[in-house]
Amino acid sequence: MRILLAEDEKALSRVIVKIFERNNYSIDAVYDGEEALDYLEAGNYDCAVLDIMMPKMDGITVLKKLRAGGSNLPVLMLTAKAEIDDKVLGLDSGANYYLTKPFDAKELLAAVRAITRKTSEVDTKLTFGNITLDRSTFELSSPSGSVRLANKEFQMLEMLMSGPKNVISVDQFMDHIWGYDTDTESNVVWVYISYLRKKLAALDADVRIKASRNAGYSLEIITE
């Protein structure tokens, strides 16, 4: 799952980024409202966390513009404001949840799970062939055993198993997992594909990752 965080307090932003990354989320962080809107209009996100008081454009305005454009992206408003009128304004503007600073990490994660669950009703487990990926434990299993995947491994396999017959390009992996402005070289995708192939082999999976030349990667059942 990919999240956009818009929070102008950089120290707090770094803390929130670490919270999400430690829980296997991909996250892009921006520091003003205009940049947040640009990212949301151009990006492929599953959720946005917006601070209200930001430079250039406040979070409520970002949210209103997002909704005016027809987006139903789950949005969590994150702010120091605690007054009822402020919360009502945020919710009436299209926010799915309103969290007041200071907050607990568990509360933040629960809020994100709640608002994304409402819109997508994502299954906890994905199954293809004889393998199962558990989204709640990040565990990949087969009749031969199980292994807990690392952050990037989990996200890549989740993308592949969400549409096993769909070919996912290197650019799609890079944008969704590493972010649009990453300095990471695209060959990192091949490295993680190699890791996943080894783990599938270790589990005696009847599934393999197929490479389509100049297109990308997909999953297929081993028939021979």
N, C-alpha and C positions, 0 to 999 in steps of 0.2 A: 504494500500500500504506500502511495506517495502523498506527502503532505506539503503544503506551502505554509510557512510560518512568516508572519509579518509582525515584527516586534522591534521597536527602535531602541530599546535598552539592550545594548549589545551583550552585556554580561548575562542578563536574563536569557537572551536569545541563545547564547552558547549552552546554558544549562538545559533549556528546553530541547535543543537539538540533541544533546547527549541522552536525555531521557528517551526520546523517540528512537534514536539509533540503537540504544541498548535493548530495545524491544522490537528490533527488526523492521522498523519503518524506514523508508527513504524520505529525506526531508530537504527542501530548499529553504534557505532563510534570506529574507529581504528586510530592509530597515525603514522604508517609507511607503505610504499608500499608493503613490503613482507606480512605483516599481512592482508592488503587489498586484495591482490591477493588470499591468503589462504581463506579468508571469501567468496570472490566472486566465487571461484571455488567449494566451499563446500555448499554455501548458496542458499537460495531461495529469490532473491531480484527482485524488480520491477524497480529499478533505482540505479545508483551509482553516488556519488558526490566525485570527486577526485581532491585533490590539486596536483599541478605539483611538487613543491619543497618539497619532503619528504625524510626522512632518509631511508637507506637500499635499496630502489627502488623508483625512481621518478614516478610521475603519468603517464607520457607518456609511460614509459616502462610497467607499469601495464596495461594500455589500450591496447598496442600492443599485449601483451601476451593474454589478454582476447579475442581480436578479432582473433588472430591466432588460438585460441582454438575453434573458431566457434560461440562464443557468440555474440548475437545482442542486449545485454542488453543496454538500454538507459544510456548514460554517460554524465554527466555535468562536465566539467573541471573548477575548481575554483582556481584562481591564482592571484598573485600580478603582474605578467608580463602582460604588455599591448601592447608590440610591435606586429606589424602585422605578422612578421615572426613566432613568438611564437604561435599566434592564428592559423595561417595556418598549422603549424606543428601539433597542437592538433587536428584540424579538419581532416587533412589528415590521421592522425593515427586512426581515427574512432570515434572521439568525436561527440556527437549530438549537443552540445551547449558549449559555452565558456563564462564564467562570470568572470570579473575582479574585484578584491578587490580594494577599499571597495564597497560593494553592498547594496542595499536596500532589506529588507526582502520580500517585495511584488514582487520585481524583481526575487529573488531566487525562490519563490514559483511558479511564473508564468512560469519560465524557466522549472522547473520540470514538471509542468502540460503540457507544450508544447511538451516536448520530450517523455513523456509517452503516450500522446494522439496520437502522430504520429505512434507509434508502435502497439498500442492496440485498439485505437478507442473505449475506454470504454464507455458504455452507462451511462448517468447521473443517470438514475433510474433503480432499480432492482425491479421486481414484482414477487410475488409468492402467489397464492391464492388471498385473499383480502387485502394483505399488500403490501406496496411499500416503498422501502428504497431509499431516495434521497441522492446520494453521494456528492452533492454540498452543502447541508445544514445539513447533518447528521440526517435528520428527518425521523422517521418511522411513517407511516400513514396507516389508514384503513378507511372505511366508518364511523366508530364511532369516529374518532378523530386522533390526532397526538401527537408525543412526540419526543423531540430531544435527541438522544443517546449520552452517554459519550464516550470518546475515545475508550476504550477497547471494550465496548459494540458494538459500530459501527463496529469496525474491525472484531469482531467475527461474527456478523450477516451478514456482507458483504461476508465473506468467505462461510458461510452457504448458502446464497441466490445466490451466483455465480454458485453453482452446487447443487441445492436443494436435489437431490437424492443421492449425493455422501456423504459417511461417512467420517467425518474429525476426525482424532484421536487427543487425548490430546497432543501428541508430536507435531503434526502439528500446533495446536494452539499455543503451547509454542514457537516453533521455529519461526513462522511467526510473532507473535505479541510481545512476551517478549524477544526473541533473544536466541541464542545458549548458551551464557555464563551468562544467568541470574541466580540470586540466589533465584528467586521466586519459591515457592513450586508449584507443578503441580495441587494441589487441587484448586488453584485460578481459573482454568478453570470452575470447577463445580460452584463456587461462581458466576461467570459472566453468566453462563448458567441459573442459578436461577434468576438473575436479568432480563435477557431477557424473560424468561418464564412469569414472573410477568407482564412485559410490554406488551407482546403479549396478555395475558389474559385481561388486562385493556383496550386494544383496541378492544376486541371482535374478535380477529383474528381467521380465520378458519384454521390457521396453528399452528403447535406445533413442539417443538424440541424433536426429538426422540433419546433416548439413546440406543445404541447397545452394549450389554455387551462385554467388552474386545476389543471393536473396536473403538467407538467414537460416534459422534453425527451427525444427519442429520435433514432435515426438511421434514414434511409430512402434507398433507391436512387432516383435521379432517373430517371424513365421517359420524360418528354417530351423 
